[in-house]
């Protein structure tokens, strides 16, 4: 009964309760609308419309529509940079000390390594080299060549063709000083002449032994090419020894040295020097062409051997002329090196390659293949070259020669002829 009464009371109160709830909900909704409107208005006030102009080329022009620009604040993020004081490494790079090159020292080093022998030989021989002037009686220059002083008495060696036809002679020394020269004697068959000037002399050269020269050995030619370029130095090698060149005058120049050192007109009579500074030849001629189709040759220079020069000059100084003994053979020198190469029975001498019919050698019984090792009591060796020994005799002298024939020694007596 009591439960029924309670239920009735609750139901009697329900309309009122619902009414109150409705009112509260409505008020809440109105509050929400008012709050939203307020937010909308606040946002609208902060928004500034920014028109964006777009030009469109067309047949129709459309009005520009304002585009709202929202300014979104860019957040600035400040990242704290840690301050770390790292020690800066100090790298000390050693700087190489480069001193300015000493030009004198550099050139000296280069000379020592490359050209010491040549430059020393040139310095040794140069003061004795002269320019020879072939003059007319009125002093006009008719030609020129070169020469070399080889005696303290003022004797000068040059070529016979340099002074041919002269009426006066003059020499020019290395320092440019000039001196009158006189002709002592000349020999056309050896193309050698001896002049003399009076001391003082700037230098004197020494003669070497041309018989021991080897092909490939370095030699130096010094002279005055064209008469203007005084004491010009050229370098080459001994191309061959014992050469014979036809002069075109009915005789041959014999026992010549062939070299590729440059020899030009005006070099004639100048010295050909070895690396010891000794005169081993007298520059005499060059060959530009041959019989092979008119070909032009280069590097074919020829010099009279120093042993021939020495022998001829002694006679010219003593007699003013050369009385030549004639043996009548062609030959090659024998040295210890050649003897080893060809297994010859003797270390020194001359090997006969040909004997001229009817000559002194032929009459005396010499044969091709014989090796002459001694003439009278003079051995043919490095100190006694064959040419020097032969030219110490006169035509008509009778000499005893020791020869080696097929390993056996024999004595042959020869009466020398006259060339």
Residue pairs with C-beta under 8 A, 6 or more apart in sequence:
47 68
47 70
48 69
49 66
49 67
49 68
49 69
50 66
50 67
50 68
50 69
51 64
51 65
51 66
51 67
52 64
52 66
52 67
53 64
54 64
56 62
111 119
117 218
117 275
118 218
118 220
118 235
118 275
120 277
121 220
121 273
121 274
121 275
121 276
121 277
122 220
122 222
122 233
122 273
124 277
125 148
125 203
125 205
125 220
125 222
125 271
125 273
125 277
125 279
126 174
126 203
126 222
126 231
127 174
127 202
127 203
128 148
128 149
128 150
128 201
128 202
128 203
128 204
128 205
128 271
129 146
129 147
129 148
129 149
129 174
129 205
129 222
129 223
129 231
129 270
129 271
130 146
130 147
130 148
130 149
130 156
130 171
130 172
130 173
130 174
131 144
131 145
131 146
131 147
131 171
131 172
131 224
131 227
131 230
132 144
132 145
132 146
132 147
132 156
132 158
132 162
132 163
132 169
132 170
132 171
132 181
132 195
132 269
133 141
133 143
133 144
133 169
133 170
133 171
133 172
133 227
134 141
134 142
134 143
134 144
134 145
134 162
134 163
134 164
134 165
134 166
134 169
135 141
135 142
135 166
135 167
135 168
135 169
135 170
136 142
136 167
136 168
137 167
137 168
139 168
141 227
142 165
142 166
142 167
143 162
144 162
144 224
144 227
144 266
145 158
145 159
145 162
145 163
145 223
145 224
145 266
145 267
145 268
145 269
145 270
146 158
146 162
146 222
146 223
146 224
146 266
146 267
146 268
146 269
146 270
146 271
146 283
147 156
147 157
147 158
147 162
147 171
147 195
147 269
147 270
148 156
148 157
148 158
148 205
148 269
148 270
148 271
148 279
148 282
149 155
149 156
149 197
149 201
149 202
149 203
149 204
149 205
150 156
150 157
150 204
150 205
150 206
150 207
150 279
150 313
151 204
152 199
152 201
152 204
153 196
153 199
154 196
154 197
154 198
154 199
154 201
155 184
155 194
155 195
155 196
155 313
155 317
156 171
156 181
156 194
156 195
156 196
156 197
157 192
157 193
157 194
157 269
157 271
157 279
157 282
157 309
157 313
158 192
158 193
158 194
158 195
158 268
158 269
158 282
159 191
159 192
159 193
159 268
159 269
159 282
159 284
159 304
160 186
160 187
160 188
160 190
160 191
160 192
160 193
161 191
161 268
162 193
162 268
162 269
163 169
163 183
163 186
163 193
163 195
166 183
168 180
169 180
169 181
169 182
169 183
169 195
170 178
170 179
170 180
170 181
171 178
171 179
171 181
171 195
171 197
172 178
172 224
172 230
173 179
173 202
174 202
174 203
174 230
174 231
175 202
179 197
179 198
180 197
181 195
181 196
181 197
182 195
182 196
182 197
183 193
183 194
183 195
184 193
184 194
184 195
184 196
184 316
184 317
184 320
185 193
185 194
185 315
185 316
185 317
185 319
185 320
185 321
185 322
186 192
186 193
186 194
186 316
187 193
187 312
187 315
187 316
187 321
187 322
189 251
189 253
189 322
189 324
189 419
190 253
190 304
190 308
190 309
190 312
190 322
191 253
191 284
191 285
191 304
192 282
192 304
192 308
192 309
192 312
192 313
192 316
193 269
193 316
194 313
194 316
194 317
205 271
205 277
205 278
205 279
206 277
206 278
206 279
207 278
207 279
207 280
207 306
207 309
207 310
208 274
208 276
208 278
208 279
208 280
208 306
209 280
209 306
209 307
209 382
209 385
210 241
210 257
210 280
210 281
210 305
210 306
210 307
210 308
210 385
211 305
211 307
211 333
211 335
211 382
211 385
211 386
212 335
212 382
213 238
213 241
213 257
213 274
213 280
214 238
214 337
215 237
215 238
215 239
215 240
215 241
216 237
216 238
217 237
217 238
217 274
217 275
218 235
218 236
218 237
218 274
218 275
219 235
219 236
219 237
219 238
219 257
219 259
219 261
219 272
219 273
219 274
219 280
219 281
220 233
220 234
220 235
220 261
220 272
220 273
220 274
220 275
221 233
221 234
221 235
221 236
221 259
221 261
221 262
221 263
221 267
221 270
221 271
221 272
221 273
221 283
221 301
221 303
222 231
222 232
222 233
222 234
222 270
222 271
222 273
223 231
223 232
223 263
223 266
223 267
223 268
223 269
223 270
223 271
223 283
224 230
224 231
224 232
224 266
224 267
224 270
225 232
225 264
225 265
225 266
225 267
226 264
226 265
226 266
227 266
228 266
229 266
232 267
234 261
234 262
234 263
235 261
236 259
236 260
236 261
236 262
236 299
236 301
237 259
237 260
237 261
238 257
238 258
238 259
239 258
239 259
239 260
239 299
239 300
240 257
240 258
241 257
241 258
241 305
241 333
242 255
242 256
242 332
242 333
243 255
243 256
243 257
243 258
243 302
244 252
244 253
244 254
244 255
244 256
245 252
245 253
245 256
245 285
245 287
245 302
246 252
247 253
253 284
253 285
253 302
253 304
255 304
255 305
255 307
255 308
255 387
256 284
256 302
256 303
256 304
256 305
257 272
257 280
257 281
257 302
257 303
257 304
257 305
258 300
258 301
258 302
259 272
259 281
259 301
259 302
259 303
260 299
260 300
260 301
261 272
261 301
262 299
262 301
263 283
263 285
263 286
263 301
263 303
264 286
267 283
268 283
268 284
268 285
269 282
269 283
269 284
270 282
270 283
271 279
271 281
271 282
271 283
272 279
272 280
272 281
272 282
272 283
272 303
273 279
273 280
274 280
278 306
279 306
279 309
280 303
280 305
280 306
281 303
281 304
281 305
281 306
281 309
282 303
282 304
282 306
282 309
283 301
283 303
284 302
284 303
284 304
285 301
285 302
286 300
286 301
286 302
287 297
287 300
287 302
288 296
288 297
288 300
289 295
289 296
289 297
290 297
305 387
307 385
307 387
307 388
308 387
310 388
311 387
311 388
311 390
311 391
311 392
312 322
312 391
314 391
315 321
315 322
315 323
315 391
316 322
322 391
323 394
323 395
323 418
324 391
324 395
324 418
324 419
325 390
325 391
325 393
325 394
325 395
325 397
325 416
325 417
325 418
325 419
326 359
326 360
326 395
326 416
326 417
326 418
326 419
327 359
327 360
327 361
327 390
327 414
327 416
327 417
328 355
328 356
328 358
328 359
328 360
328 361
328 362
328 417
329 352
329 353
329 354
329 355
329 356
329 359
329 361
329 366
330 352
330 353
330 354
331 350
331 351
331 352
331 353
331 372
331 386
332 338
332 350
332 351
332 353
333 350
333 351
333 385
333 386
334 344
334 346
334 347
334 348
334 349
334 350
334 351
334 371
335 347
335 348
335 382
336 347
336 348
338 344
339 345
339 346
339 347
339 348
344 351
344 371
345 371
345 404
345 407
346 371
346 373
346 404
348 373
348 379
348 380
348 381
348 382
349 371
349 372
349 373
349 374
349 380
349 404
350 371
350 372
350 380
350 386
351 369
351 370
351 371
352 361
352 366
352 367
352 368
352 369
352 370
352 371
352 372
353 368
354 368
355 361
355 362
355 366
355 367
355 368
356 362
359 417
360 414
360 415
360 416
360 417
361 414
363 414
363 415
364 401
364 412
364 413
364 414
364 415
365 412
366 372
366 401
366 403
366 412
366 414
367 405
369 405
369 406
370 403
370 404
370 405
371 403
371 404
371 405
372 380
372 386
372 401
372 402
372 403
373 379
373 380
373 402
373 403
373 404
373 409
374 380
374 401
374 402
375 386
375 389
375 390
375 399
375 400
375 401
376 399
376 400
378 384
378 389
380 386
380 389
393 399
393 416
394 416
395 416
395 417
395 418
395 419
396 415
396 416
396 418
397 415
397 416
398 413
398 414
398 415
398 416
399 413
399 414
399 416
400 411
400 412
400 413
400 414
401 411
401 412
401 413
401 414
402 409
402 410
402 411
403 409
403 410
403 411
403 412
404 410
